[in-house]
Amino acid sequence: MTENDAEKARPAGDRPDAEQSASWAAQPAPQQPDATGLGGHATPHTGAQQAYPAEQQQYNPWSPQAQQTQTQEHPAQGQYTQGHQIPGQQTPYTQPGPSVYAVPQQRQAQKSTSGKLLAGVAAIALVVGGVAGGTVGYLTGDGSGGSAVNALDAPKPAQQTGNLPAGSVESVAQKLSPSVVELQVSGRSGAGEGSGFVLSTDGYVLTNNHVVEVAAGGGQIQAVFQDGKKGTATVVGRDPTTDIAVVKVSGVSGLTPVELGRSDDLRVGQPVVAIGSPFELTGTVTSGIVSALNRPVSAGGNGDQTTVMSAVQTDAAINPGNSGGPLANMAGQVIGINSAIYSPKSAQGQGGESGGNVGIGFAIPIDQARRTADDIINTGQATQTFIGARVQTAPTGGAQLGEISPGSPAEKAGLKSGDVVTKLDDRSIPNADALVAEIRTRAPNDKVKFTLSGDKVIEVTLGGQPVTPN
């Protein structure tokens, strides 16, 4: 673990990599051939082709003369007839025998007219297509002969002078950026950089323990502000169990403190903004949403319960160097401290260094950080909430209590070694880390209800003890 990395968190589970796809093939419908193979009229029974003699081919039934003759001889045209014979021909239109309904003359005329109309429409479409194509070519080619228009010749638009819209990423960045600090840290065991944010006008800055711990034994910390000013900082106090630290920048005044929000009413899906110095890119702003709440995470990524926290998960881009920076709501209020990222093995660089953002970052809830920072500033030491019992994950789920310290809050409440905790108040406890994280989000002297396996409920008054940094 290096101080310039947002620490790796244990993966919550494996994700499937396989993707599925499907395709469809459509077979064209088979064309039905003409029953006769000749394209002529067929009788319903035999399908025999009826051919017209030469006299009929010379006779045009739709000529004015034919129409007049047919009107005189057949005043009731348009009706279905049997054995109808066209004037001027010897062969009947239909065969004798079973009744065959010929197409009425008036409908046949409509069919012919429709064909002509469709041909006309097709011609119009071709003409329109040609005209449209010509018009496009004319406009594209600037057929008017005027001079070309060049965007480089256009004047600059007026500068943006209005107020930024409330609740926008821009407004959050404008409000918070002056309060975000880059921390350049060095010590005997290494060097690196991280982020922090201003708590007071006289130089108190809140950050992560893992950002400054390398300088705790006589190292150096330099704070770089948004306007480029620099100042020397010293560690006031730190808490490895919650990954929180407070430093004080000397020789400064009139700083802009952040506005602290609250994390107990966060909602999954609400938008958030992260600000920090990833990869030494000072003042970087990213945005996203709250992806999950109350996520038990070990900031060290090695399963050590001493650094387990109940984190706010976000997909806002958090990278090495963002550690200690603020995670804010859209009112510009700080609701968490960016502390860790999930870094799968496939994303890790050489030497085991943490990889970049994969959309899974974790922040310490500000309610917990506020309480710890207040203890550090007032007493120089953090206070840890505890129950005085060892804990491990039960084989069937839940947190199984082990050795219980004499006189501890656990013993006073009547808890016994072997008890399995399944809920703390209304929060489900699936494993040991979840119980540790939930206890640390509470304050000393808080009363909580432990639900044990078998639905037995025991009330416990949480204790507090000073934290001795490593």
Secondary structure, 3 states (H helix, E strand, C coil): CCCCCCEECCCCCCCCCCCCCCCCCCCCCCCCCCCCCCCCCECCCCCCECCCCHHHHHCCCCCHHHHHHHHHHCCCCCCCCCCCCCCCCCCCCCCCCCCCCCCCHHHHHHHHHHHHHHHHHHHHHHHHHHHHHHHHHHHHCCCCCCCCCCHHHCCCCCCCCCCCCCCCHHHHHHHHHHHEEEEEEEECCEEEEEEEEECCCCCEEEECHHHHHHHCCCCEEEEECCCCCEEEEEEEEEECCCCEEEEEECCCCCCCCCEECCCCCCCCCCEEEEEECHHHCCCEEEEEEEEEEEEEEECCCCCCHHHEEEEEEECCCCCCCCCCCEEECCCCEEEEEEEEECCCHHHCCHHHCCCCCCCCEEEEEHHHHHHHHHHHHHHCCCEEEECCEEEEECCCCCEEEEEECCCCHHHHHCCCCCCEEEEECCEECCCHHHHHHHHHHCCCCCEEEEEECCCCEEEEECEEEECCCC
